[in-house]
Amino acid sequence: MARMRTHDGAICSPIEVLERYLAKGGTNIVRAAFEHSYFVHPDEVRQKTPVYPDRARLSRKHYPKRDRGARGTWKGREVRLSDNSVAQSAWARYSGRRIERASGYGVRHVWGHPWDPDAFTAGWNLCYMPFWAGMLTERQHPHPVLEAAIRQAAWDLFFRHDPVCVPPDFVTNPEIDLDALLCGQPILVLVEEADRADRPTVPPGASDDEISARIRDIRSASRQSWSNLLKAVQALQGKPHEPFGTRNVQATAKSTLRRIQRETGLDLAALESLLTTIRL
């Protein structure tokens, strides 16, 4: 049996204790958090943000006396109120991954404002983090450097170059040197698992007609034009192509083309040939 000792002194700050132990291991809270925190791919966010524009999270302040499922109004716009499960659903759609239940991970809102339907299920506002790291970005247990670092990562991914959308007023550049904080450690972007993402959904030996039908379905669901898909397959091969209308159009066309490639199992040259035929 372990011996007992009474303690009549001050209680140490658990965050300071964690920092001290991590430092002994040659790292710090920011680097440890980033080693196990994940963002979604900017291309996926450009295609649709937010995922559920008519949903907002419950808030006593902004939607008083409203329960889950009730209707509320945000700046003259009707929304349906939800708990964080809707943000989790948005994360799954963006990343192609199911939420791991009872895993110690959770979806956090990088910039907060979950009561705002433009931010609640927006990919630029979501990060999948270990509970211990996520709680340090909240008001109850703040770690200002980690919070600023997570926001800097989100800004760099989604708004620094080719913004995924016009940033709201509450989204600003923290202007910290994230690379110095991370000592060259990368920002992690979660995508489909390799064994799932690389597996064609069109069965082996499928005919050109079957493959063409799947391509038509994907094109229709993503609302891409044939011309943009053809430009995308040419661009991904480094070939000359007609210009895209905007950078966002280019990004979404390439993202759709990559999905077609995954699901058909065709290489880019074969896809270019098939897309040319389908267009005619």
C-alpha positions, -999 to 999 in steps of 0.1 A, spaced: 0 0 0 13 34 -9 21 57 20 1 88 28 13 123 32 -7 154 42 -2 186 21 -9 220 36 7 242 10 -5 258 -21 -18 237 -50 3 239 -81 -12 252 -114 -19 221 -135 -9 240 -167 24 250 -152 30 214 -141 22 201 -176 46 227 -191 73 217 -167 70 180 -175 69 186 -212 100 208 -210 118 179 -193 109 158 -223 123 184 -247 91 199 -260 64 224 -249 26 227 -248 23 244 -283 44 218 -301 28 189 -283 -7 202 -291 2 208 -328 17 173 -330 -18 159 -324 -42 186 -337 -58 186 -371 -73 211 -395 -93 204 -427 -80 209 -462 -85 244 -475 -98 230 -509 -126 212 -491 -136 244 -472 -136 264 -505 -162 241 -519 -187 248 -492 -185 270 -461 -204 267 -438 -217 231 -443 -250 239 -426 -257 276 -432 -291 274 -413 -277 259 -381 -263 277 -350 -253 264 -315 -275 270 -285 -267 301 -266 -285 316 -236 -272 350 -245 -280 350 -282 -310 327 -282 -326 329 -247 -352 304 -237 -345 282 -268 -339 245 -267 -322 222 -292 -342 220 -323 -360 253 -317 -359 281 -342 -340 313 -336 -331 345 -355 -296 357 -363 -294 391 -379 -328 387 -395 -321 352 -406 -340 321 -393 -317 293 -379 -323 260 -362 -305 256 -329 -283 226 -323 -256 212 -300 -221 206 -310 -230 173 -328 -238 194 -359 -203 208 -359 -190 173 -355 -210 162 -386 -195 191 -405 -160 181 -395 -167 145 -408 -179 158 -441 -149 181 -446 -123 155 -435 -138 123 -447 -133 108 -412 -158 97 -386 -156 113 -352 -137 89 -329 -160 85 -299 -145 82 -264 -111 88 -279 -101 120 -260 -105 141 -292 -131 168 -299 -140 194 -325 -131 229 -313 -141 263 -327 -109 281 -334 -124 316 -334 -154 308 -312 -187 324 -322 -206 290 -326 -239 309 -322 -232 326 -356 -245 303 -384 -217 315 -407 -191 302 -382 -207 272 -365 -200 246 -392 -174 265 -413 -143 245 -420 -120 275 -413 -133 276 -377 -128 239 -369 -99 220 -354 -98 184 -341 -78 185 -309 -71 163 -279 -93 174 -250 -63 185 -229 -51 208 -257 -86 220 -266 -95 231 -230 -64 254 -231 -80 274 -259 -111 281 -239 -118 309 -214 -120 286 -184 -84 274 -187 -67 298 -211 -32 294 -225 -29 326 -246 2 314 -266 -15 281 -277 -48 299 -285 -29 325 -307 -9 297 -323 -40 277 -333 -56 309 -347 -24 317 -366 -24 283 -382 -61 287 -392 -53 321 -406 -24 309 -426 -43 279 -440 -76 296 -449 -70 333 -453 -34 343 -459 -33 333 -496 -64 327 -518 -89 331 -489 -116 304 -487 -141 332 -481 -143 368 -468 -132 366 -432 -157 379 -406 -148 409 -385 -138 386 -355 -113 367 -376 -80 386 -377 -43 377 -383 -27 372 -348 6 381 -365 28 357 -345 58 338 -358 43 304 -359 72 287 -376 95 299 -348 71 286 -322 68 252 -338 106 250 -347 97 239 -382 70 214 -371 42 213 -398 5 221 -394 -15 188 -397 -43 186 -422 -65 156 -419 -78 138 -450 -93 104 -457 -74 74 -446 -50 62 -472 -65 28 -475 -100 43 -480 -90 73 -501 -70 53 -526 -97 26 -531 -117 32 -563 -155 31 -557 -160 21 -593 -156 -17 -594 -126 -32 -612 -133 -40 -649 -161 -14 -651 -170 -3 -686 -163 32 -699 -201 38 -697 -201 29 -660 -171 51 -653 -186 80 -673 -219 76 -653 -200 80 -621 -181 110 -634 -214 126 -644 -228 120 -609 -198 136 -592 -198 165 -616 -235 171 -610 -232 169 -572 -203 193 -572 -219 216 -598 -187 217 -619 -187 225 -656 -171 201 -680 -148 228 -692 -135 235 -657 -129 198 -651 -109 195 -683 -89 226 -673 -82 210 -639 -70 177 -653 -47 196 -677 -34 219 -649 -27 189 -627 -5 174 -655 13 207 -659 -2 212 -694 -13 245 -710 -50 252 -704 -76 279 -707 -77 303 -677 -100 296 -648 -125 324 -639 -112 328 -603 -87 311 -579 -117 296 -560 -131 281 -592 -96 266 -599 -93 252 -564 -128 236 -564 -124 222 -599 -91 205 -589 -106 192 -557 -135 176 -577 -111 162 -603 -90 146 -575 -122 130 -562 -130 116 -596 -95 102 -599 -98 85 -565 -132 70 -573 -125 58 -608 -89 47 -602 -78 63 -635 -46 82 -640 -47 118 -652 -40 111 -688 -68 86 -690 -92 110 -673 -83 138 -697 -91 115 -727 -124 103 -711 -134 139 -701 -128 151 -737 -150 122 -750 -178 129 -724 -179 166 -733 -185 159 -770 
